[in-house]
Amino acid sequence: MIDLLSSLRWQDLVDIALLTAIFYGFILLLQGSRTVQIAAGFFLVGVIYYLTDLLGLAGLNWLLTNLFSSIVVVIIVLFQADIRKALAQIGTQTFFRDFNPRKAVTLIDQLIKVCEHFAKTRTGALIVLEKDIGLKEYYTNATRLDAVFSPKLLATIFNTHGPLHDGAIVIDKSQHISHAGCILPLSNQEDLSGNLGTRHRAALGLSEVCDAVILVVSEERGVISIARGGELIPGGSDAELRKKIYELYMNKSQDSRPPEPKPEAKTEAKGEAAP
């Protein structure tokens, strides 16, 4: 053991540290997803392969040897979503993000108000807050707006008689409404509740492949939910919803809360419902 330690070079230590970091990051990436079960299955097959070689089980050993010869292709097929997400995160340059914290706090306040209005009026909505991973691939059949965020504009977009109300809107990194009518990928999770509609499945599907924060307003139940990292989080009360969005979107801890919104004077014309 002493001879082994004495023969270590500084390059070996760097190599070990990098491998440890890679494996640790891989474990964090898989944590909480169904990929964990797949990885566990591969590990079990590896243990069986070792035992067949140890016990001299030639037939089973031959079968597993041929299986492992194409293991790279199998891994790429089974883990394609996770590999894609990992590569996107690695390629993300967070320090180039055009992000204004003050505008973000104002945006969160306005979003909560408009979502609560949608919940009361049972207006379905799907709102994507883009973070570091870009969403351009979902703009193909969408309508480009590049508009300053406005509750009234959201009310127009998600009006049930409008052409864009069934799709999602994307609020980009500069807090502008980039596109509307976006078609999002549906979740492949097999254990989802049968009560979840297309909006919730689309929100979950997008959250599984990127770091966006997605708000969903149920048209049937009038409930606000948040999708992030493949999970659907209940919005809760006004304060709870605001706290959750702030923490997920701003990457702040729960002890670092935004200032409470100031009461606004009602300037709308009489009889006009402002979202």
C-alpha positions in Angstrom: 0.0 0.0 0.0 2.8 2.4 0.9 4.6 1.6 -2.4 1.4 2.2 -4.3 0.9 5.6 -2.7 4.5 6.6 -3.2 4.3 5.8 -6.9 1.3 8.1 -7.4 1.9 11.2 -9.6 0.0 14.4 -9.4 -1.5 13.6 -12.8 -3.0 10.4 -11.2 -4.6 12.5 -8.4 -6.1 14.9 -11.0 -7.3 11.9 -13.0 -9.0 10.4 -10.0 -10.6 13.7 -9.0 -12.0 14.2 -12.5 -13.4 10.7 -12.7 -15.0 11.1 -9.2 -16.6 14.4 -10.3 -17.9 12.9 -13.5 -19.5 9.9 -11.7 -20.9 12.2 -9.0 -22.5 14.4 -11.7 -23.9 11.4 -13.4 -25.5 10.2 -10.2 -27.0 13.6 -9.6 -28.4 13.6 -13.2 -30.0 10.2 -12.7 -31.4 10.9 -9.2 -35.1 10.9 -9.0 -35.8 9.6 -12.5 -36.8 6.3 -13.9 -33.3 6.1 -15.4 -32.1 5.0 -12.0 -34.0 1.7 -12.4 -32.4 1.2 -15.8 -28.9 1.9 -14.4 -29.6 -0.5 -11.6 -30.6 -3.2 -14.1 -27.3 -2.7 -16.0 -25.4 -3.0 -12.7 -27.2 -6.3 -11.9 -26.4 -7.7 -15.3 -22.8 -6.8 -14.7 -22.8 -8.7 -11.4 -24.3 -11.7 -13.1 -21.7 -11.6 -15.9 -19.0 -11.6 -13.3 -20.5 -14.6 -11.5 -20.9 -16.5 -14.8 -17.2 -16.0 -15.5 -16.3 -16.9 -11.9 -18.5 -20.1 -11.8 -17.6 -21.2 -15.4 -21.1 -20.9 -16.8 -20.0 -20.9 -20.5 -23.4 -20.5 -22.2 -24.7 -17.6 -20.1 -21.2 -16.0 -20.2 -21.2 -16.2 -24.0 -24.7 -14.6 -24.2 -23.8 -11.7 -21.8 -20.4 -11.2 -23.6 -22.3 -10.6 -26.9 -24.8 -8.3 -25.1 -22.0 -6.2 -23.8 -20.4 -5.9 -27.2 -23.2 -3.6 -28.3 -23.6 -1.9 -24.9 -22.7 1.5 -26.1 -25.5 1.6 -28.7 -28.0 0.3 -26.0 -26.9 3.0 -23.6 -27.3 5.7 -26.2 -30.8 4.5 -27.1 -32.0 4.1 -23.5 -30.4 7.2 -22.0 -30.8 9.6 -25.0 -33.0 12.1 -23.1 -30.6 12.2 -20.1 -27.5 12.4 -22.4 -29.1 15.2 -24.3 -30.0 17.1 -21.1 -26.5 16.6 -19.7 -24.8 17.9 -22.9 -27.1 20.9 -23.0 -26.2 21.7 -19.3 -22.5 21.3 -20.0 -22.7 23.6 -23.0 -24.6 26.2 -21.1 -22.8 29.5 -20.4 -24.7 30.9 -17.4 -22.5 34.0 -17.2 -23.7 35.1 -20.6 -27.3 35.0 -19.5 -29.1 38.3 -20.2 -30.9 38.3 -16.9 -32.2 41.3 -15.0 -33.1 40.4 -11.3 -35.2 43.5 -10.8 -37.2 42.8 -13.9 -37.5 39.2 -12.9 -39.1 40.1 -9.5 -41.6 42.3 -11.2 -42.3 39.6 -13.8 -43.0 37.0 -11.0 -45.4 39.4 -9.3 -47.3 40.0 -12.5 -47.3 36.3 -13.4 -48.8 35.3 -10.1 -51.6 37.9 -10.5 -52.5 36.8 -14.1 -52.3 33.1 -13.2 -54.6 33.6 -10.2 -57.0 35.5 -12.6 -56.8 32.6 -15.0 -57.5 30.1 -12.2 -60.6 32.0 -11.0 -62.0 32.3 -14.6 -61.0 28.6 -15.4 -58.8 29.8 -18.3 -56.2 27.2 -19.2 -52.6 28.5 -19.6 -49.1 27.1 -20.2 -46.3 29.5 -19.5 -42.6 28.6 -19.9 -39.9 30.7 -18.2 -36.7 30.0 -20.1 -33.5 29.7 -18.1 -30.1 28.7 -19.3 -31.0 26.0 -21.9 -32.4 27.5 -25.0 -35.8 26.5 -26.4 -35.4 27.4 -30.1 -36.3 23.9 -31.3 -39.9 24.4 -30.1 -40.4 27.6 -32.1 -40.8 25.8 -35.5 -44.6 26.1 -35.7 -45.0 28.9 -33.1 -45.8 32.5 -33.6 -43.0 34.9 -32.9 -44.0 37.9 -30.8 -40.9 39.3 -29.1 -43.2 41.5 -27.0 -42.7 43.2 -23.6 -44.5 41.1 -21.0 -48.0 42.3 -20.2 -50.8 40.7 -18.2 -53.3 42.0 -20.8 -51.3 40.4 -23.6 -51.3 37.1 -21.8 -55.1 37.4 -21.4 -55.4 37.9 -25.1 -53.2 35.0 -26.0 -55.0 32.5 -23.7 -58.5 33.7 -24.6 -60.3 30.5 -25.5 -61.5 32.1 -28.8 -58.0 33.0 -29.9 -55.8 30.8 -32.2 -52.9 30.5 -29.8 -54.6 29.5 -26.6 -53.9 25.8 -26.9 -50.1 26.2 -27.1 -47.5 27.4 -24.7 -45.9 30.8 -24.5 -42.1 31.2 -23.8 -40.8 34.1 -21.8 -37.1 34.3 -22.7 -34.1 35.2 -20.6 -34.7 38.9 -21.1 -38.2 38.6 -19.7 -39.9 39.2 -23.1 -42.7 37.0 -24.5 -40.6 35.4 -27.2 -43.1 33.0 -28.9 -46.7 31.9 -28.5 -48.5 28.7 -29.7 -45.5 26.5 -29.0 -46.0 22.8 -29.1 -44.1 21.0 -26.3 -43.1 17.4 -26.0 -45.3 15.2 -23.9 -43.9 13.4 -20.9 -43.1 9.7 -21.2 -43.6 9.0 -17.5 -45.8 5.9 -17.2 -47.0 6.5 -13.6 -48.8 9.8 -14.2 -52.3 10.3 -12.9 -55.1 9.8 -15.4 -56.5 13.2 -14.3 -53.6 15.1 -15.9 -54.5 16.7 -19.2 -52.3 17.6 -22.2 -51.1 20.9 -20.7 -49.7 19.2 -17.6 -48.1 16.3 -19.6 -46.5 18.9 -22.0 -45.2 20.9 -19.0 -43.7 17.8 -17.5 -42.3 16.7 -20.8 -40.4 19.9 -21.4 -39.2 20.0 -17.8 -37.6 16.6 -18.2 -35.3 17.8 -21.0 -34.4 21.4 -19.9 -34.1 23.6 -16.9 -37.1 25.8 -17.6 -39.7 26.6 -15.0 -43.2 25.9 -16.4 -46.5 27.3 -15.0 -49.7 25.4 -15.7 -53.2 26.6 -15.0 -55.8 23.9 -15.2 -58.9 24.8 -17.2 -61.0 22.1 -15.5 -60.0 22.5 -11.9 -58.7 26.1 -11.8 -55.5 25.0 -10.1 -52.0 26.4 -10.6 -49.0 24.0 -10.8 -45.3 24.3 -11.5 -43.3 21.8 -13.5 -39.6 21.6 -13.0 -37.1 18.7 -13.4 -39.8 16.2 -14.3 -41.9 17.0 -11.2 -45.3 18.7 -10.9 -45.4 21.0 -7.9 -48.7 22.3 -6.5 -48.8 26.1 -6.5 -50.5 26.5 -3.1 -51.4 29.9 -1.7 -50.4 33.2 -3.2 -47.4 33.5 -0.9 -46.3 29.8 -1.4 -46.6 30.2 -5.2 -44.6 33.3 -5.2 -41.9 31.8 -3.0 -41.6 28.6 -5.2 -41.4 30.5 -8.5 -38.8 32.9 -7.0 -36.6 30.0 -5.7 -36.8 28.0 -9.0 -36.5 30.9 -11.4 -34.1 33.1 -9.6 -32.0 30.2 -8.1 -32.3 31.7 -4.6 -32.7 29.9 -1.3 -36.0 30.1 0.6 -34.4 32.5 3.1 -33.8 35.0 0.3 -37.2 36.3 -0.6 -38.2 39.0 -3.0 -39.9 42.2 -1.6 -43.6 42.1 -1.4 -45.4 43.7 -4.3 -46.7 47.2 -3.8 -50.5 47.7 -4.1 -51.4 49.2 -7.5 -54.0 51.8 -8.0 -56.9 50.6 -10.1 -56.8 52.6 -13.3 -59.0 50.4 -15.4 -62.2 51.7 -16.8 -65.3 50.7 -14.9 -66.6 47.4 -16.0 -63.3 46.2 -17.4 -61.8 43.1 -15.8 -58.0 43.3 -15.5 -56.1 40.1 -15.2 
